[in-house]
Amino acid sequence: MSAMTEPAPRRGPGVDEYAAGLLARNRGMLARAITLVESRRPEHQAMAAELINRLLPHTGRAIRVGLTGVPGAGKSALIEALGSWLTARGHRVAVLSIDPSSTRSGGSLLGDKTRMTRLSADPNAFIRPSPSGLVLGGIARTTRETMLLCEAAGYDVVLIETVGVGQSEVSVADMTDFLLVLMLAGAGDELQGIKRGLLELADMIAITKADGSNVTAARRAATQYSFAMHLLCEPGEPEPVVTTCSALEGTGLAEIWQAISDRQAERERSGSLAARRARQNTVWMWSLVDQHIRTMLRAGDMIGRTAAEVEIEVRAGTLSPMSGADMILGALGLPSLK
């Protein structure tokens, strides 16, 4: 009886196939390419790096918009309304929705693709929910790479929705052209939510859910924010635009897009857009270096054991964080912090 031969493993697309598929605007190939860059397998990471380099000349033509905001502000609802409004006017919209990750499994807790049912069915829209992977800053580990893949696939507007916690404003501002911050009216004293750091990053503040009985409160909140922006912004700096909007009624969407388009055009004319993206690329590079060093630190046998033992002592309170850091640095052959 002859032994049965096992079928040869199915070979995935090569870099050439991925690149050709993306440039041909193949949505299925885009989804597979994003899965490739999200993979932690060394061979996939090498392919992803080659693919990104191959596609770089075809990127950079999209308007990159980050959206963040307080919990309950309706980020997903507004993205669906704005995305549908844009596709109806000839734009191709990619939505990168960052979901919180479980601290136990690392898996995504939410599913924005299931919430944006209308936009998901739009042939001129592409939605990719990704777990944050416990990465600090409310963004996913490969959001930047995914954004470039979407641009290469012909999407001229990329909307990045953050988890909206901690350092999300800083992180998403470091990869986008325009930061839209969503706020709610009636959630306490609106002015308490204004931080100096947010003022320096936000390009626009939109008071959401300005519909029904909430219209008056939303307008009042917008007036308060506008007054605060005028007082707190440095002379000569552009003030963040403040508006109200309603995803339910579709109001304020034209104003939001006009503000985005106007600021993008002004930054292109002044050269500040190119300078901003150049700075973002260097931030991206150093973040990858930091991330890889952390990975190597935990992966090395001797250093990994030292780091694990030191971490246990720091957690137990028997060793100070500074002394622990010094011990790890010593294991790496690096100078002390002192």
TORKOL-4160 file (C-alpha; in steps of 0.2 Angstrom, whole numbers, padded with zeros to 4 digits, m for minus):
338
<pt num="1" X="0000" Y="0000" Z="0000"/>
<pt num="2" X="0008" Y="0016" Z="m0006"/>
<pt num="3" X="0010" Y="0030" Z="0007"/>
<pt num="4" X="m0001" Y="0045" Z="0004"/>
<pt num="5" X="0009" Y="0061" Z="0000"/>
<pt num="6" X="0004" Y="0076" Z="0009"/>
<pt num="7" X="m0001" Y="0091" Z="m0001"/>
<pt num="8" X="0012" Y="0105" Z="m0003"/>
<pt num="9" X="0008" Y="0119" Z="0009"/>
<pt num="10" X="m0001" Y="0133" Z="0000"/>
<pt num="11" X="0011" Y="0148" Z="m0004"/>
<pt num="12" X="0005" Y="0165" Z="0000"/>
<pt num="13" X="0007" Y="0180" Z="m0011"/>
<pt num="14" X="0025" Y="0187" Z="m0014"/>
<pt num="15" X="0030" Y="0205" Z="m0013"/>
<pt num="16" X="0027" Y="0207" Z="m0031"/>
<pt num="17" X="0009" Y="0200" Z="m0030"/>
<pt num="18" X="0005" Y="0211" Z="m0015"/>
<pt num="19" X="0012" Y="0227" Z="m0023"/>
<pt num="20" X="0002" Y="0224" Z="m0039"/>
<pt num="21" X="m0014" Y="0220" Z="m0030"/>
<pt num="22" X="m0013" Y="0235" Z="m0020"/>
<pt num="23" X="m0009" Y="0247" Z="m0034"/>
<pt num="24" X="m0024" Y="0239" Z="m0044"/>
<pt num="25" X="m0035" Y="0244" Z="m0029"/>
<pt num="26" X="m0039" Y="0226" Z="m0024"/>
<pt num="27" X="m0048" Y="0227" Z="m0007"/>
<pt num="28" X="m0045" Y="0208" Z="m0004"/>
<pt num="29" X="m0026" Y="0210" Z="m0007"/>
<pt num="30" X="m0026" Y="0226" Z="0004"/>
<pt num="31" X="m0033" Y="0216" Z="0019"/>
<pt num="32" X="m0020" Y="0202" Z="0016"/>
<pt num="33" X="m0006" Y="0214" Z="0016"/>
<pt num="34" X="m0012" Y="0222" Z="0032"/>
<pt num="35" X="m0012" Y="0205" Z="0040"/>
<pt num="36" X="0006" Y="0203" Z="0034"/>
<pt num="37" X="0012" Y="0219" Z="0042"/>
<pt num="38" X="0003" Y="0214" Z="0058"/>
<pt num="39" X="0011" Y="0197" Z="0059"/>
<pt num="40" X="0026" Y="0195" Z="0071"/>
<pt num="41" X="0034" Y="0181" Z="0062"/>
<pt num="42" X="0051" Y="0186" Z="0056"/>
<pt num="43" X="0049" Y="0181" Z="0038"/>
<pt num="44" X="0033" Y="0191" Z="0037"/>
<pt num="45" X="0041" Y="0206" Z="0045"/>
<pt num="46" X="0055" Y="0205" Z="0032"/>
<pt num="47" X="0042" Y="0204" Z="0018"/>
<pt num="48" X="0032" Y="0218" Z="0025"/>
<pt num="49" X="0047" Y="0230" Z="0026"/>
<pt num="50" X="0051" Y="0226" Z="0008"/>
<pt num="51" X="0033" Y="0229" Z="0003"/>
<pt num="52" X="0032" Y="0246" Z="0012"/>
<pt num="53" X="0048" Y="0251" Z="0003"/>
<pt num="54" X="0042" Y="0246" Z="m0014"/>
<pt num="55" X="0025" Y="0256" Z="m0011"/>
<pt num="56" X="0033" Y="0272" Z="m0004"/>
<pt num="57" X="0032" Y="0281" Z="m0020"/>
<pt num="58" X="0014" Y="0278" Z="m0021"/>
<pt num="59" X="0010" Y="0285" Z="m0004"/>
<pt num="60" X="0008" Y="0302" Z="0004"/>
<pt num="61" X="m0006" Y="0308" Z="m0007"/>
<pt num="62" X="m0020" Y="0306" Z="0006"/>
<pt num="63" X="m0027" Y="0317" Z="0019"/>
<pt num="64" X="m0023" Y="0309" Z="0036"/>
<pt num="65" X="m0036" Y="0313" Z="0049"/>
<pt num="66" X="m0035" Y="0308" Z="0067"/>
<pt num="67" X="m0050" Y="0307" Z="0078"/>
<pt num="68" X="m0050" Y="0306" Z="0097"/>
<pt num="69" X="m0062" Y="0311" Z="0111"/>
<pt num="70" X="m0070" Y="0308" Z="0127"/>
<pt num="71" X="m0079" Y="0292" Z="0130"/>
<pt num="72" X="m0097" Y="0292" Z="0123"/>
<pt num="73" X="m0094" Y="0306" Z="0111"/>
<pt num="74" X="m0099" Y="0295" Z="0097"/>
<pt num="75" X="m0083" Y="0293" Z="0087"/>
<pt num="76" X="m0088" Y="0278" Z="0077"/>
<pt num="77" X="m0105" Y="0286" Z="0073"/>
<pt num="78" X="m0097" Y="0302" Z="0067"/>
<pt num="79" X="m0084" Y="0293" Z="0056"/>
<pt num="80" X="m0098" Y="0283" Z="0048"/>
<pt num="81" X="m0108" Y="0299" Z="0044"/>
<pt num="82" X="m0092" Y="0308" Z="0038"/>
<pt num="83" X="m0086" Y="0294" Z="0028"/>
<pt num="84" X="m0102" Y="0291" Z="0019"/>
<pt num="85" X="m0103" Y="0310" Z="0016"/>
<pt num="86" X="m0086" Y="0309" Z="0008"/>
<pt num="87" X="m0088" Y="0294" Z="m0003"/>
<pt num="88" X="m0104" Y="0302" Z="m0010"/>
<pt num="89" X="m0093" Y="0316" Z="m0016"/>
<pt num="90" X="m0081" Y="0305" Z="m0025"/>
<pt num="91" X="m0068" Y="0301" Z="m0011"/>
<pt num="92" X="m0061" Y="0284" Z="m0007"/>
<pt num="93" X="m0060" Y="0283" Z="0012"/>
<pt num="94" X="m0050" Y="0271" Z="0023"/>
<pt num="95" X="m0055" Y="0270" Z="0041"/>
<pt num="96" X="m0042" Y="0262" Z="0054"/>
<pt num="97" X="m0052" Y="0259" Z="0069"/>
<pt num="98" X="m0041" Y="0255" Z="0085"/>
<pt num="99" X="m0050" Y="0244" Z="0097"/>
<pt num="100" X="m0045" Y="0242" Z="0116"/>
<pt num="101" X="m0036" Y="0226" Z="0119"/>
<pt num="102" X="m0040" Y="0214" Z="0133"/>
<pt num="103" X="m0026" Y="0214" Z="0146"/>
<pt num="104" X="m0028" Y="0195" Z="0147"/>
<pt num="105" X="m0029" Y="0189" Z="0129"/>
<pt num="106" X="m0023" Y="0204" Z="0120"/>
<pt num="107" X="m0038" Y="0202" Z="0109"/>
<pt num="108" X="m0050" Y="0216" Z="0103"/>
<pt num="109" X="m0064" Y="0221" Z="0114"/>
<pt num="110" X="m0074" Y="0230" Z="0102"/>
<pt num="111" X="m0079" Y="0229" Z="0083"/>
<pt num="112" X="m0081" Y="0245" Z="0075"/>
<pt num="113" X="m0083" Y="0236" Z="0058"/>
<pt num="114" X="m0099" Y="0229" Z="0065"/>
<pt num="115" X="m0105" Y="0246" Z="0071"/>
<pt num="116" X="m0102" Y="0255" Z="0054"/>
<pt num="117" X="m0113" Y="0244" Z="0044"/>
<pt num="118" X="m0118" Y="0257" Z="0031"/>
<pt num="119" X="m0100" Y="0262" Z="0028"/>
<pt num="120" X="m0094" Y="0244" Z="0028"/>
<pt num="121" X="m0105" Y="0240" Z="0013"/>
<pt num="122" X="m0099" Y="0256" Z="0003"/>
<pt num="123" X="m0087" Y="0250" Z="m0011"/>
<pt num="124" X="m0077" Y="0266" Z="m0009"/>
<pt num="125" X="m0074" Y="0263" Z="0009"/>
<pt num="126" X="m0062" Y="0251" Z="0018"/>
<pt num="127" X="m0063" Y="0248" Z="0037"/>
<pt num="128" X="m0050" Y="0239" Z="0046"/>
<pt num="129" X="m0052" Y="0237" Z="0065"/>
<pt num="130" X="m0036" Y="0233" Z="0074"/>
<pt num="131" X="m0033" Y="0229" Z="0092"/>
<pt num="132" X="m0021" Y="0241" Z="0101"/>
<pt num="133" X="m0011" Y="0226" Z="0106"/>
<pt num="134" X="m0008" Y="0235" Z="0123"/>
<pt num="135" X="0003" Y="0248" Z="0114"/>
<pt num="136" X="0002" Y="0264" Z="0124"/>
<pt num="137" X="m0005" Y="0279" Z="0116"/>
<pt num="138" X="m0022" Y="0272" Z="0110"/>
<pt num="139" X="m0015" Y="0266" Z="0093"/>
<pt num="140" X="m0011" Y="0250" Z="0086"/>
<pt num="141" X="0007" Y="0243" Z="0083"/>
<pt num="142" X="0006" Y="0244" Z="0064"/>
<pt num="143" X="m0006" Y="0259" Z="0062"/>
<pt num="144" X="0007" Y="0269" Z="0052"/>
<pt num="145" X="0011" Y="0254" Z="0040"/>
<pt num="146" X="m0007" Y="0251" Z="0037"/>
<pt num="147" X="m0010" Y="0269" Z="0033"/>
<pt num="148" X="0003" Y="0268" Z="0020"/>
<pt num="149" X="m0004" Y="0252" Z="0012"/>
<pt num="150" X="m0021" Y="0261" Z="0011"/>
<pt num="151" X="m0014" Y="0276" Z="0002"/>
<pt num="152" X="m0005" Y="0265" Z="m0010"/>
<pt num="153" X="m0022" Y="0256" Z="m0013"/>
<pt num="154" X="m0029" Y="0273" Z="m0019"/>
<pt num="155" X="m0038" Y="0279" Z="m0003"/>
<pt num="156" X="m0037" Y="0298" Z="m0003"/>
<pt num="157" X="m0044" Y="0300" Z="0015"/>
<pt num="158" X="m0038" Y="0290" Z="0029"/>
<pt num="159" X="m0047" Y="0292" Z="0046"/>
<pt num="160" X="m0039" Y="0285" Z="0061"/>
<pt num="161" X="m0050" Y="0282" Z="0076"/>
<pt num="162" X="m0040" Y="0280" Z="0093"/>
<pt num="163" X="m0045" Y="0272" Z="0109"/>
<pt num="164" X="m0046" Y="0289" Z="0116"/>
<pt num="165" X="m0037" Y="0286" Z="0132"/>
<pt num="166" X="m0020" Y="0292" Z="0140"/>
<pt num="167" X="m0008" Y="0298" Z="0126"/>
<pt num="168" X="m0020" Y="0295" Z="0111"/>
<pt num="169" X="m0019" Y="0313" Z="0106"/>
<pt num="170" X="0000" Y="0314" Z="0106"/>
<pt num="171" X="0001" Y="0297" Z="0097"/>
<pt num="172" X="m0011" Y="0300" Z="0083"/>
<pt num="173" X="m0005" Y="0318" Z="0080"/>
<pt num="174" X="0012" Y="0310" Z="0077"/>
<pt num="175" X="0005" Y="0301" Z="0062"/>
<pt num="176" X="m0008" Y="0312" Z="0054"/>
<pt num="177" X="m0011" Y="0329" Z="0046"/>
<pt num="178" X="m0026" Y="0335" Z="0056"/>
<pt num="179" X="m0032" Y="0331" Z="0073"/>
<pt num="180" X="m0051" Y="0331" Z="0076"/>
<pt num="181" X="m0056" Y="0331" Z="0095"/>
<pt num="182" X="m0074" Y="0326" Z="0099"/>
<pt num="183" X="m0082" Y="0333" Z="0114"/>
<pt num="184" X="m0099" Y="0331" Z="0122"/>
<pt num="185" X="m0110" Y="0345" Z="0129"/>
<pt num="186" X="m0117" Y="0344" Z="0146"/>
<pt num="187" X="m0104" Y="0332" Z="0153"/>
<pt num="188" X="m0099" Y="0344" Z="0167"/>
<pt num="189" X="m0090" Y="0360" Z="0165"/>
<pt num="190" X="m0084" Y="0360" Z="0147"/>
<pt num="191" X="m0069" Y="0371" Z="0151"/>
<pt num="192" X="m0062" Y="0358" Z="0163"/>
<pt num="193" X="m0059" Y="0347" Z="0148"/>
<pt num="194" X="m0047" Y="0359" Z="0140"/>
<pt num="195" X="m0028" Y="0355" Z="0143"/>
<pt num="196" X="m0014" Y="0365" Z="0136"/>
<pt num="197" X="m0006" Y="0350" Z="0128"/>
<pt num="198" X="m0022" Y="0346" Z="0119"/>
<pt num="199" X="m0023" Y="0365" Z="0113"/>
<pt num="200" X="m0006" Y="0363" Z="0105"/>
<pt num="201" X="m0011" Y="0347" Z="0095"/>
<pt num="202" X="m0030" Y="0349" Z="0091"/>
<pt num="203" X="m0034" Y="0357" Z="0074"/>
<pt num="204" X="m0053" Y="0356" Z="0077"/>
<pt num="205" X="m0065" Y="0353" Z="0092"/>
<pt num="206" X="m0082" Y="0346" Z="0087"/>
<pt num="207" X="m0096" Y="0346" Z="0099"/>
<pt num="208" X="m0105" Y="0330" Z="0095"/>
<pt num="209" X="m0124" Y="0325" Z="0096"/>
<pt num="210" X="m0130" Y="0342" Z="0093"/>
<pt num="211" X="m0147" Y="0337" Z="0089"/>
<pt num="212" X="m0164" Y="0336" Z="0097"/>
<pt num="213" X="m0165" Y="0344" Z="0114"/>
<pt num="214" X="m0146" Y="0345" Z="0115"/>
<pt num="215" X="m0144" Y="0358" Z="0101"/>
<pt num="216" X="m0144" Y="0373" Z="0113"/>
<pt num="217" X="m0132" Y="0364" Z="0125"/>
<pt num="218" X="m0120" Y="0360" Z="0111"/>
<pt num="219" X="m0120" Y="0378" Z="0104"/>
<pt num="220" X="m0116" Y="0384" Z="0122"/>
<pt num="221" X="m0102" Y="0372" Z="0124"/>
<pt num="222" X="m0095" Y="0377" Z="0107"/>
<pt num="223" X="m0095" Y="0396" Z="0112"/>
<pt num="224" X="m0086" Y="0392" Z="0128"/>
<pt num="225" X="m0073" Y="0382" Z="0119"/>
<pt num="226" X="m0071" Y="0395" Z="0106"/>
<pt num="227" X="m0068" Y="0408" Z="0119"/>
<pt num="228" X="m0055" Y="0397" Z="0128"/>
<pt num="229" X="m0046" Y="0394" Z="0112"/>
<pt num="230" X="m0045" Y="0413" Z="0109"/>
<pt num="231" X="m0038" Y="0416" Z="0126"/>
<pt num="232" X="m0026" Y="0402" Z="0127"/>
<pt num="233" X="m0018" Y="0401" Z="0110"/>
<pt num="234" X="m0001" Y="0409" Z="0107"/>
<pt num="235" X="m0002" Y="0425" Z="0096"/>
<pt num="236" X="0001" Y="0421" Z="0078"/>
<pt num="237" X="m0004" Y="0402" Z="0080"/>
<pt num="238" X="m0019" Y="0396" Z="0071"/>
<pt num="239" X="m0034" Y="0393" Z="0083"/>
<pt num="240" X="m0042" Y="0376" Z="0083"/>
<pt num="241" X="m0059" Y="0377" Z="0073"/>
<pt num="242" X="m0074" Y="0374" Z="0085"/>
<pt num="243" X="m0090" Y="0368" Z="0078"/>
<pt num="244" X="m0105" Y="0357" Z="0082"/>
<pt num="245" X="m0111" Y="0342" Z="0073"/>
<pt num="246" X="m0124" Y="0328" Z="0073"/>
<pt num="247" X="m0120" Y="0311" Z="0066"/>
<pt num="248" X="m0139" Y="0307" Z="0067"/>
<pt num="249" X="m0145" Y="0321" Z="0057"/>
<pt num="250" X="m0129" Y="0323" Z="0046"/>
<pt num="251" X="m0127" Y="0342" Z="0051"/>
<pt num="252" X="m0109" Y="0350" Z="0053"/>
<pt num="253" X="m0101" Y="0337" Z="0041"/>
<pt num="254" X="m0098" Y="0350" Z="0027"/>
<pt num="255" X="m0090" Y="0362" Z="0040"/>
<pt num="256" X="m0079" Y="0349" Z="0047"/>
<pt num="257" X="m0073" Y="0344" Z="0029"/>
<pt num="258" X="m0071" Y="0362" Z="0024"/>
<pt num="259" X="m0060" Y="0365" Z="0039"/>
<pt num="260" X="m0049" Y="0350" Z="0036"/>
<pt num="261" X="m0047" Y="0354" Z="0017"/>
<pt num="262" X="m0043" Y="0373" Z="0021"/>
<pt num="263" X="m0030" Y="0369" Z="0034"/>
<pt num="264" X="m0022" Y="0355" Z="0023"/>
<pt num="265" X="m0021" Y="0367" Z="0008"/>
<pt num="266" X="m0013" Y="0381" Z="0019"/>
<pt num="267" X="0000" Y="0369" Z="0026"/>
<pt num="268" X="0004" Y="0363" Z="0008"/>
<pt num="269" X="0007" Y="0381" Z="0002"/>
<pt num="270" X="0018" Y="0385" Z="0017"/>
<pt num="271" X="0028" Y="0369" Z="0016"/>
<pt num="272" X="0023" Y="0365" Z="0034"/>
<pt num="273" X="0014" Y="0349" Z="0029"/>
<pt num="274" X="0030" Y="0342" Z="0021"/>
<pt num="275" X="0040" Y="0347" Z="0037"/>
<pt num="276" X="0027" Y="0339" Z="0048"/>
<pt num="277" X="0027" Y="0323" Z="0039"/>
<pt num="278" X="0046" Y="0322" Z="0039"/>
<pt num="279" X="0046" Y="0325" Z="0058"/>
<pt num="280" X="0033" Y="0311" Z="0060"/>
<pt num="281" X="0044" Y="0299" Z="0050"/>
<pt num="282" X="0059" Y="0302" Z="0062"/>
<pt num="283" X="0047" Y="0299" Z="0077"/>
<pt num="284" X="0041" Y="0283" Z="0069"/>
<pt num="285" X="0059" Y="0277" Z="0066"/>
<pt num="286" X="0064" Y="0280" Z="0084"/>
<pt num="287" X="0048" Y="0272" Z="0090"/>
<pt num="288" X="0053" Y="0256" Z="0080"/>
<pt num="289" X="0070" Y="0256" Z="0087"/>
<pt num="290" X="0063" Y="0258" Z="0105"/>
<pt num="291" X="0051" Y="0244" Z="0102"/>
<pt num="292" X="0064" Y="0232" Z="0095"/>
<pt num="293" X="0076" Y="0236" Z="0109"/>
<pt num="294" X="0063" Y="0231" Z="0122"/>
<pt num="295" X="0059" Y="0215" Z="0112"/>
<pt num="296" X="0077" Y="0210" Z="0111"/>
<pt num="297" X="0079" Y="0214" Z="0130"/>
<pt num="298" X="0066" Y="0202" Z="0134"/>
<pt num="299" X="0071" Y="0189" Z="0122"/>
<pt num="300" X="0089" Y="0187" Z="0126"/>
<pt num="301" X="0093" Y="0172" Z="0138"/>
<pt num="302" X="0104" Y="0180" Z="0151"/>
<pt num="303" X="0098" Y="0198" Z="0150"/>
<pt num="304" X="0080" Y="0192" Z="0149"/>
<pt num="305" X="0082" Y="0182" Z="0165"/>
<pt num="306" X="0090" Y="0197" Z="0173"/>
<pt num="307" X="0076" Y="0208" Z="0168"/>
<pt num="308" X="0063" Y="0196" Z="0174"/>
<pt num="309" X="0071" Y="0194" Z="0191"/>
<pt num="310" X="0073" Y="0213" Z="0193"/>
<pt num="311" X="0055" Y="0216" Z="0188"/>
<pt num="312" X="0049" Y="0204" Z="0201"/>
<pt num="313" X="0059" Y="0213" Z="0214"/>
<pt num="314" X="0052" Y="0230" Z="0208"/>
<pt num="315" X="0035" Y="0223" Z="0209"/>
<pt num="316" X="0037" Y="0217" Z="0226"/>
<pt num="317" X="0044" Y="0233" Z="0232"/>
<pt num="318" X="0061" Y="0226" Z="0238"/>
<pt num="319" X="0070" Y="0236" Z="0224"/>
<pt num="320" X="0068" Y="0253" Z="0218"/>
<pt num="321" X="0064" Y="0256" Z="0200"/>
<pt num="322" X="0080" Y="0266" Z="0198"/>
<pt num="323" X="0091" Y="0252" Z="0205"/>
<pt num="324" X="0081" Y="0240" Z="0194"/>
<pt num="325" X="0085" Y="0250" Z="0179"/>
<pt num="326" X="0103" Y="0251" Z="0183"/>
<pt num="327" X="0104" Y="0233" Z="0185"/>
<pt num="328" X="0096" Y="0230" Z="0168"/>
<pt num="329" X="0108" Y="0243" Z="0160"/>
<pt num="330" X="0123" Y="0235" Z="0168"/>
<pt num="331" X="0118" Y="0218" Z="0161"/>
<pt num="332" X="0117" Y="0226" Z="0144"/>
<pt num="333" X="0135" Y="0234" Z="0147"/>
<pt num="334" X="0128" Y="0252" Z="0147"/>
<pt num="335" X="0132" Y="0266" Z="0159"/>
<pt num="336" X="0122" Y="0268" Z="0175"/>
<pt num="337" X="0108" Y="0281" Z="0176"/>
<pt num="338" X="0117" Y="0289" Z="0191"/>
